[in-house]
Amino acid sequence: MAVSERDRSYFRRIGEWRASLPPHSDFRDRLLKLEARQPGRRNAKRR
């Protein structure tokens, strides 16, 4: 099965996008800090 240039381009873009994301531990830390700044919002009723 041959791989087309279109396929290579598609997977290259995915690789570049994934490389631009922060590491998992850093992302988790950011979410925890954000949650800590907003006490009570986790269980608040939605309007």
Wavefront OBJ file of the C-alpha trace (Angstrom):
o trace
v 0.000 0.000 0.000
v 1.494 3.300 -1.086
v 1.380 6.388 1.097
v 0.390 9.532 -0.742
v 1.852 12.987 -0.220
v -1.573 14.044 1.056
v -1.360 11.414 3.819
v 2.183 12.470 4.729
v 1.108 16.102 4.928
v -1.891 15.236 7.098
v 0.140 13.243 9.617
v 2.945 15.823 9.619
v 0.415 18.524 10.618
v -0.925 16.299 13.390
v 2.621 15.732 14.642
v 3.363 19.458 14.631
v 0.133 20.190 16.485
v 0.837 17.555 19.135
v 4.384 18.850 19.578
v 2.996 22.331 20.276
v 0.857 21.108 23.190
v 2.200 21.339 26.739
v 3.301 18.114 28.454
v 0.559 16.215 30.306
v 1.893 17.046 33.821
v 2.110 20.767 32.934
v -1.432 20.782 31.509
v -2.787 19.033 34.628
v -1.041 21.557 36.877
v -2.582 24.434 34.939
v -6.062 22.951 35.305
v -5.600 22.415 39.038
v -4.429 26.017 39.509
v -7.390 27.297 37.521
v -9.786 25.228 39.616
v -8.165 26.433 42.852
v -8.763 30.055 41.836
v -12.498 29.451 41.411
v -13.760 27.860 44.641
v -17.280 26.490 44.540
v -17.659 26.698 40.782
v -17.237 22.966 40.333
v -20.550 22.130 41.968
v -22.364 25.379 41.199
v -25.770 25.125 39.558
v -25.831 26.054 35.907
v -28.235 28.700 34.720
l 1 2 3 4 5 6 7 8 9 10 11 12 13 14 15 16 17 18 19 20 21 22 23 24 25 26 27 28 29 30 31 32 33 34 35 36 37 38 39 40 41 42 43 44 45 46 47
